[in-house]
């Protein structure tokens, strides 16, 4: 799925994406936004299961089968009857009870000499002049004359390895050397090489097993034509399944490629930094929203942009409320504290709810205590030593002389 910024594509074919339609979005909104603005995928198609990958290859199997059928008709001058008769001659099984025998015979015919050191090379050569190009590879012609080389040629494992090697070199090895240097590039060569060899070996093993099973099943359904069709489908689908299983096993051993590891680490650090700063997080969300809306205006079905927009809107709604609350609380808190400090007990000491010490200035408390207990405290109606303008206190007693006041304090 192209996100519109990087032009980066999903790892799986358009056919599978259209059939699956079950993109998964990461639950971390900040990570979604960071990935989107850095041109990486936000919505991810889960890696297909073995069964889904097999179904994905059926159109290709049908296409290749059609090509082979056309060639068979062409060899027989488009005579359907002669074509059917020749297929039956190549698959001399007339009874369904011969299904097991047909599978074993076909397996032996295709791979019976796989362990031999020297064999007659496979007569089938690569089309479009690729054979001459491959012959220039050191050791290739010698490999073709061995049992394993002939089996690789019959099964197509060699071509699978070549195509896989080209793809991994362009997508993994070369970028790793360019971005991470020599050491990381050599590590990636080892990882990619392991996966390529495992994929080729898996294709070969799956092809051999699929050939036997497909031939047997086809014979059990319809001897002759069914044998030929079952052998072809079993060979093709068996190779796909075997390669997929081996590839999964190899990847579980080698782990993620070097670029993926570095990118994930960088994204994790950026995400952590953004999460710790609400203002930066809000700015990121606003920028993401603008970029996503611009892409969706041209491509309304872009899943990456849709996911990024949803994350941005969610973050903006949350942060606008969160950022406004502290400012409102800051303006209200002084008034609340003032009201608390104005409330006094009978001796003039401020009320301290819970005495938990939170947001309470003990200097104010000490000052109130001093004012409440001093002879000349600031609570005239509660202090009998405080006098009004008439010179009397709350008991209507006349003001004491200086000498009397001194004596009273001394007592």
C-alpha positions as CSV (number, residue, x, y, z in Angstrom):
1,X,0.0,0.0,0.0
2,X,1.6,3.3,-1.1
3,X,1.3,6.0,1.6
4,X,1.9,8.8,-0.9
5,X,5.0,10.2,0.8
6,X,7.6,7.6,0.3
7,X,6.1,5.5,-2.5
8,X,7.0,2.4,-0.5
9,X,5.0,-0.7,-1.3
10,X,3.7,-3.6,0.8
11,X,5.7,-6.8,0.7
12,X,2.8,-8.9,-0.7
13,X,1.3,-8.8,-4.1
14,X,-1.7,-6.7,-5.1
15,X,-3.7,-9.9,-5.7
16,X,-3.3,-11.0,-2.1
17,X,-3.9,-7.5,-0.6
18,X,-7.1,-7.3,-2.6
19,X,-8.2,-10.7,-1.4
20,X,-7.2,-10.1,2.2
21,X,-8.4,-6.6,2.9
22,X,-7.5,-7.0,6.6
23,X,-4.9,-4.3,7.3
24,X,-3.8,-4.0,10.9
25,X,-3.0,-0.6,12.4
26,X,-0.5,-0.2,15.2
27,X,-2.2,0.8,18.5
28,X,0.5,3.4,19.3
29,X,-0.7,6.6,17.8
30,X,2.6,8.4,18.0
31,X,4.4,5.6,16.2
32,X,1.7,5.7,13.5
33,X,2.3,9.4,13.0
34,X,6.1,9.2,13.1
35,X,6.1,6.3,10.6
36,X,3.7,8.1,8.3
37,X,5.7,11.3,8.2
38,X,8.9,9.3,7.6
39,X,7.4,7.5,4.6
40,X,7.0,4.1,6.3
41,X,4.0,1.9,6.5
42,X,1.2,2.6,9.0
43,X,-1.3,0.0,8.1
44,X,0.3,-3.4,7.8
45,X,-1.0,-6.5,6.0
46,X,-0.2,-9.5,8.2
47,X,2.1,-12.0,6.7
48,X,-0.1,-14.6,4.9
49,X,-0.3,-18.1,6.1
50,X,0.9,-21.1,4.1
51,X,-2.6,-21.7,2.9
52,X,-3.2,-18.1,1.8
53,X,0.2,-18.1,0.0
54,X,-0.9,-21.3,-1.8
55,X,-4.2,-19.7,-2.9
56,X,-2.3,-16.7,-4.0
57,X,-0.3,-18.7,-6.5
58,X,-3.2,-20.5,-8.1
59,X,-3.6,-17.9,-10.8
60,X,0.0,-18.3,-11.7
61,X,-0.4,-22.1,-11.7
62,X,-3.4,-21.7,-14.0
63,X,-1.4,-19.5,-16.4
64,X,1.5,-21.9,-16.6
65,X,-0.9,-24.8,-17.0
66,X,-2.5,-23.0,-19.9
67,X,0.8,-22.4,-21.5
68,X,1.8,-26.1,-21.2
69,X,-1.6,-27.1,-22.5
70,X,-1.2,-24.8,-25.5
71,X,2.2,-26.2,-26.2
72,X,0.8,-29.8,-26.1
73,X,-1.9,-28.9,-28.5
74,X,0.6,-27.2,-30.8
75,X,2.9,-30.3,-30.8
76,X,-0.1,-32.3,-31.9
77,X,-1.2,-29.7,-34.5
78,X,-4.1,-28.6,-32.3
79,X,-5.6,-32.1,-32.5
80,X,-7.4,-32.5,-29.2
81,X,-7.9,-36.3,-29.5
82,X,-4.2,-36.9,-30.3
83,X,-3.2,-34.6,-27.4
84,X,-5.3,-36.6,-24.9
85,X,-3.9,-39.9,-26.2
86,X,-0.3,-38.7,-25.9
87,X,-1.0,-37.6,-22.3
88,X,-2.4,-41.0,-21.5
89,X,0.7,-42.7,-23.0
90,X,2.9,-40.5,-20.8
91,X,0.8,-41.5,-17.7
92,X,0.2,-45.3,-18.2
93,X,-2.3,-45.7,-15.3
94,X,-5.7,-46.9,-16.1
95,X,-7.0,-47.8,-12.6
96,X,-7.6,-45.7,-9.6
97,X,-6.1,-48.4,-7.5
98,X,-2.8,-47.5,-9.1
99,X,-2.7,-44.1,-7.5
100,X,0.0,-44.9,-5.0
101,X,2.2,-46.5,-7.7
102,X,1.7,-43.6,-10.0
103,X,3.0,-41.2,-7.4
104,X,6.1,-43.2,-6.5
105,X,6.9,-43.8,-10.2
106,X,6.6,-40.1,-11.0
107,X,8.8,-39.2,-8.0
108,X,11.4,-41.7,-9.1
109,X,11.3,-40.4,-12.7
110,X,11.8,-36.8,-11.7
111,X,14.2,-37.2,-8.7
112,X,15.5,-40.7,-8.8
113,X,19.1,-39.7,-9.5
114,X,19.2,-36.7,-7.1
115,X,22.1,-38.2,-5.1
116,X,24.2,-39.2,-8.1
117,X,27.5,-37.3,-8.6
118,X,27.4,-37.5,-12.4
119,X,24.3,-37.5,-14.5
120,X,23.2,-36.3,-18.0
121,X,22.4,-32.6,-17.5
122,X,18.8,-31.6,-17.7
123,X,17.9,-30.9,-21.3
124,X,15.5,-28.1,-20.4
125,X,17.3,-24.8,-20.6
126,X,16.3,-21.3,-19.6
127,X,14.5,-19.2,-22.2
128,X,15.4,-15.9,-23.8
129,X,19.2,-16.7,-23.9
130,X,19.5,-16.8,-20.1
131,X,21.2,-20.2,-20.3
132,X,24.3,-18.8,-21.9
133,X,24.4,-16.1,-19.2
134,X,24.1,-18.6,-16.4
135,X,26.8,-20.8,-18.0
136,X,29.2,-18.0,-17.3
137,X,28.7,-18.3,-13.6
138,X,31.7,-20.2,-12.2
139,X,30.8,-23.8,-11.3
140,X,27.3,-23.6,-12.8
141,X,27.9,-26.0,-15.7
142,X,29.5,-28.4,-13.3
143,X,26.5,-28.2,-11.0
144,X,24.2,-29.0,-13.9
145,X,25.9,-32.3,-14.4
146,X,25.2,-33.5,-10.9
147,X,22.1,-35.1,-9.5
148,X,21.3,-32.2,-7.3
149,X,21.9,-29.7,-10.1
150,X,19.6,-31.7,-12.5
151,X,16.9,-31.8,-9.7
152,X,17.2,-28.0,-9.2
153,X,16.8,-27.5,-12.9
154,X,13.7,-29.7,-13.1
155,X,12.1,-28.2,-10.0
156,X,12.9,-24.6,-10.8
157,X,14.6,-24.2,-7.5
158,X,17.7,-22.7,-9.2
159,X,15.5,-20.0,-10.8
160,X,13.8,-19.3,-7.5
161,X,17.2,-18.8,-5.8
162,X,18.4,-16.5,-8.6
163,X,15.3,-14.4,-8.5
164,X,15.3,-14.3,-4.7
165,X,19.0,-13.3,-4.7
166,X,18.4,-10.4,-7.1
167,X,15.4,-9.2,-5.0
168,X,17.2,-9.4,-1.6
169,X,20.4,-7.8,-3.0
170,X,18.5,-4.8,-4.3
171,X,16.1,-4.5,-1.3
172,X,18.3,-5.5,1.6
173,X,22.0,-5.9,0.9
174,X,22.8,-2.8,-1.1
175,X,20.8,-0.3,1.1
176,X,22.5,-1.8,4.2
177,X,26.0,-1.2,2.8
178,X,25.0,2.3,1.8
179,X,23.3,3.4,5.0
180,X,25.0,1.3,7.7
181,X,28.4,0.6,6.4
182,X,30.6,-2.4,5.6
183,X,30.2,-4.4,8.9
184,X,26.3,-4.3,8.8
185,X,26.4,-5.0,5.1
186,X,28.4,-8.2,5.6
187,X,26.0,-9.3,8.3
188,X,23.1,-8.7,6.0
189,X,24.8,-10.8,3.2
190,X,25.0,-13.7,5.7
191,X,21.3,-13.4,6.6
192,X,20.1,-13.0,3.1
193,X,22.3,-15.9,1.8
194,X,20.9,-18.2,4.5
195,X,17.3,-17.3,3.5
196,X,18.0,-17.7,-0.2
197,X,19.6,-21.2,0.3
198,X,16.8,-22.2,2.6
199,X,14.2,-21.0,0.1
200,X,15.7,-23.0,-2.7
201,X,16.1,-26.1,-0.7
202,X,12.5,-25.8,0.5
203,X,11.3,-25.4,-3.0
204,X,13.1,-28.5,-4.2
205,X,11.8,-30.6,-1.3
206,X,8.3,-29.3,-1.7
207,X,8.4,-29.9,-5.4
208,X,9.5,-33.5,-5.0
209,X,6.9,-34.3,-2.4
210,X,4.2,-32.3,-4.3
211,X,4.9,-34.2,-7.5
212,X,4.4,-37.6,-5.8
213,X,1.2,-36.6,-3.9
214,X,-0.3,-34.6,-6.8
215,X,0.2,-37.5,-9.2
216,X,-1.3,-40.0,-6.8
217,X,-4.3,-37.7,-6.1
218,X,-4.8,-37.0,-9.8
219,X,-4.7,-40.7,-10.6
220,X,-7.3,-41.4,-7.9
221,X,-9.6,-38.9,-9.4
222,X,-9.1,-39.6,-13.1
223,X,-6.4,-41.9,-14.4
224,X,-4.5,-40.4,-17.3
225,X,-5.6,-36.8,-17.6
226,X,-6.0,-36.5,-13.9
227,X,-2.5,-38.0,-13.4
228,X,-0.9,-35.4,-15.6
229,X,-2.9,-32.4,-14.1
230,X,-2.4,-33.6,-10.5
231,X,1.4,-34.1,-11.0
232,X,1.7,-30.6,-12.5
233,X,-0.3,-28.9,-9.7
234,X,1.3,-30.9,-7.0
235,X,4.8,-30.0,-8.4
236,X,4.0,-26.3,-8.5
237,X,2.1,-25.9,-5.3
238,X,4.5,-28.2,-3.4
239,X,7.4,-26.0,-4.4
240,X,5.5,-22.9,-3.2
241,X,4.6,-24.4,0.2
242,X,8.1,-25.9,0.7
243,X,9.8,-22.6,-0.1
244,X,7.5,-20.7,2.2
245,X,8.0,-23.1,5.1
246,X,11.8,-23.0,4.7
247,X,11.8,-19.3,4.3
248,X,9.8,-18.8,7.6
249,X,12.2,-21.2,9.4
250,X,15.3,-19.4,8.0
251,X,13.9,-15.9,9.0
252,X,13.1,-17.1,12.5
253,X,16.8,-18.1,12.8
254,X,18.4,-15.0,11.2
255,X,15.9,-12.5,12.6
256,X,15.1,-9.1,11.2
257,X,17.4,-7.6,8.6
258,X,19.9,-4.9,9.7
259,X,18.0,-2.0,8.3
260,X,14.7,-3.0,10.0
261,X,16.5,-3.3,13.4
262,X,18.1,0.2,13.1
263,X,14.9,1.7,11.9
264,X,12.8,0.2,14.7
265,X,15.3,1.5,17.3
266,X,15.3,5.0,15.8
267,X,11.5,5.0,15.7
268,X,11.3,3.8,19.3
269,X,13.6,6.6,20.5
270,X,11.7,9.3,18.5
271,X,8.4,8.0,19.8
272,X,9.6,8.1,23.4
273,X,10.8,11.7,23.0
274,X,7.5,12.8,21.5
275,X,5.5,11.1,24.2
276,X,7.3,13.0,26.9
277,X,6.5,16.4,25.5
278,X,2.8,17.2,25.0
279,X,3.5,20.3,22.9
280,X,5.7,18.4,20.5
281,X,3.2,15.6,20.4
282,X,0.4,18.1,19.5
283,X,2.6,19.7,16.8
284,X,3.3,16.3,15.3
285,X,-0.4,15.4,15.3
286,X,-1.2,18.7,13.5
287,X,1.5,18.1,10.9
288,X,0.3,14.5,10.3
289,X,-3.3,15.6,10.0
290,X,-2.4,18.1,7.3
291,X,-0.3,15.7,5.3
292,X,-2.9,12.9,5.6
293,X,-5.7,15.2,4.4
294,X,-3.6,16.3,1.5
295,X,-3.0,12.7,0.4
296,X,-6.6,11.6,1.0
297,X,-7.8,14.5,-1.2
298,X,-6.1,12.7,-4.1
299,X,-6.4,9.1,-2.9
300,X,-9.5,8.7,-0.6
301,X,-8.9,4.9,-0.2
302,X,-5.2,5.3,1.0
303,X,-5.2,3.1,4.1
304,X,-2.0,4.6,5.5
305,X,-3.3,8.1,5.3
306,X,-6.6,7.0,6.8
307,X,-4.9,5.4,9.8
308,X,-2.5,8.3,10.3
309,X,-5.4,10.8,10.2
310,X,-7.3,8.8,12.8
311,X,-4.3,8.7,15.1
312,X,-3.7,12.5,14.6
313,X,-7.3,13.4,15.3
314,X,-7.4,11.2,18.4
315,X,-4.2,12.8,19.8
316,X,-5.3,16.4,19.0
317,X,-8.6,15.8,20.8
318,X,-6.9,14.4,23.9
319,X,-4.1,17.0,24.1
320,X,-6.3,20.1,23.6
321,X,-8.3,19.1,26.7
322,X,-5.2,18.1,28.7
323,X,-3.2,21.2,27.9
324,X,-6.1,23.5,28.7
325,X,-6.8,22.0,32.1
326,X,-3.5,22.9,33.9
327,X,-3.9,26.5,32.9
328,X,-7.4,26.7,34.3
329,X,-6.3,25.0,37.5
330,X,-3.4,27.5,37.9
331,X,-5.8,30.4,37.8
332,X,-8.3,28.9,40.2
333,X,-5.8,27.5,42.8
334,X,-4.8,30.9,44.4
335,X,-8.4,31.8,45.0
336,X,-9.1,28.5,46.7
337,X,-6.0,28.8,48.9
338,X,-7.1,32.3,49.8
339,X,-10.5,31.1,50.9
340,X,-8.9,28.4,53.0
341,X,-6.5,30.8,54.8
342,X,-9.3,33.2,55.5
343,X,-11.2,30.6,57.5
344,X,-10.0,30.6,61.1
345,X,-10.8,28.7,64.3
346,X,-11.7,30.5,67.6
347,X,-8.1,31.2,68.3
348,X,-7.3,32.6,64.9
349,X,-5.4,29.6,63.5
350,X,-6.0,28.9,59.7
351,X,-7.9,25.7,58.9
352,X,-5.6,23.2,57.1
353,X,-7.7,20.4,55.6
354,X,-6.2,17.0,56.4
355,X,-2.9,18.6,57.5
356,X,-1.3,16.7,54.6
357,X,1.1,19.5,53.8
358,X,0.3,19.5,50.1
359,X,0.3,23.0,48.6
360,X,0.4,24.5,52.1
361,X,2.9,27.2,53.2
362,X,4.0,26.5,56.7
363,X,5.2,30.1,57.0
364,X,1.6,31.2,56.8
365,X,0.7,28.7,59.5
366,X,3.4,29.9,61.9
367,X,2.4,33.6,61.3
368,X,-1.2,32.8,62.1
369,X,-0.2,31.0,65.3
370,X,1.9,33.9,66.3
371,X,-0.8,36.4,65.7
372,X,-3.3,34.4,67.6
373,X,-1.2,34.0,70.8
374,X,0.6,37.4,70.9
375,X,-0.7,39.9,73.5
376,X,-1.1,42.4,70.7
377,X,-2.4,39.9,68.1
378,X,-4.4,41.0,65.1
379,X,-7.7,39.4,66.3
380,X,-9.1,42.3,68.4
381,X,-12.5,40.7,69.1
382,X,-10.8,37.5,70.5
383,X,-7.9,39.1,72.5
384,X,-8.9,40.8,75.8
385,X,-5.7,42.9,75.6
386,X,-6.9,44.6,72.4
387,X,-8.8,47.8,72.9
388,X,-11.2,49.8,70.7
389,X,-11.2,53.5,70.1
390,X,-13.2,54.2,73.3
391,X,-10.3,52.7,75.3
392,X,-12.3,49.6,76.5
393,X,-11.9,45.9,75.6
394,X,-14.7,43.3,75.0
395,X,-15.4,43.2,78.7
396,X,-15.8,47.0,78.8
397,X,-12.8,47.2,81.1
398,X,-10.8,50.5,80.9
399,X,-7.4,50.4,79.4
400,X,-4.7,49.5,81.8
401,X,-1.9,51.9,82.6
402,X,1.6,51.0,81.3
403,X,2.6,49.8,84.8
404,X,-0.6,47.6,85.0
405,X,0.1,46.2,81.6
406,X,3.6,45.3,82.4
407,X,2.5,43.6,85.7
408,X,-0.2,41.6,83.8
409,X,2.3,40.4,81.2
410,X,4.8,39.5,84.0
411,X,2.1,37.4,85.8
